[in-house]
């Protein structure tokens, strides 16, 4: 029996009340005043705390968004590259994780792949590809260095991945697609140094006591070809000059040739294809200038030796021994004249250089539509170049 019930029965006994049920019910359902006030206080405090937490979380979210957008309220947009890179007047930089090219990845299982860190200091990875059912026990190694004006791009972008699938399958080769540090956070020569480190990683695998057997079981380290697309083509050229013919410093790795796909070269004097190229071109002059503005070393011009191989301050390449080079460019690419001049000049120096121009094609035609007739023809040209220079 509760305290209230015992108290009621005592009152009833003292006053001879026979039916205490009405008083009992009234007292039983009415809580003491101190209990009511306590409950109200607890509920009010809980609601206030919940509201405070919600407001605080919204504040943090807004603060982070303002930080990611370079405090857009106070800083103006200075440069933008293909919807993924934004540079603001206060020096802040925003990179979106999405690729510039939203295309599906065509992974049918005929090519297997994986990622490997090749430079832990700069957190750089490369992507390895090989045929799931190779036709030979040993396959040539083919580097594919992505483009993007030294400012954007990634080994993981769908257009890059799809092209590497095609390369691995059609060339029957191990494909190595490395990332590199991007500008403007990391201006040249950072990207070229990273390309060199990606090749040195291969040498380390060739001599390692415990190498990555996924690679070494099928890779022929004596047949390596280094290709690059656009900015990647520039990196490939600079690697060719640095490693020279025979690539002796990479032993037992042996580079047999270089494939420059629409290489990204520049200069302070406009070429005809740059000056007269259409504004609506996939890579127009405004975008070319923007890429160079964001990527060249501070205080330098586009006549820097890494950018203009035959510029007024560039060392002569006439005495440099080079491995065979294949240069490919679209006839409607604004970079056409620089690519053609590059090939002609090296030929005049006595180098083994092949130049192929695809009439009417824009910059990057082979990755934009990797299954087109022209992309397939290019694949056959690359395959022939590999076969011709593999001995």
Secondary structure, 3 states (H helix, E strand, C coil): CCHHHHHHHHHHHHHCCCCCHHHHHHHHHCCCHHHHHHHHHHHHHHHHHHHHHHHHHHHHHHHHHHHHCCCCCCCCEEEEECCCEEEECCCCEEECCCCCCCCCCCCCCCEEEEEEEEECCCCEEEEEEEECCCCCCCEEEEEEECCCCCCCCCCCCHHHHHHHHHHHHHHCEEEEEECCCCCCCCCCCHHHHHHHHHHHHHHHHHHCCCCCHHHHCCEEEEEEEEEEECHHHHHHHHHHHHHCCCCHHHCCCCEEEEEEECCCCCCCCCCHHHHHCCCCCCCCHHHHHHHHHHHCCCCCCCCCCCCCCCCCCCCCCCCCCCCEEEEEEECCCCCHHHHHHHHHHHHHCCCCEEEEEECCCCCCHHHHCCCCHHHHHHHHHHHHHHHHCCC
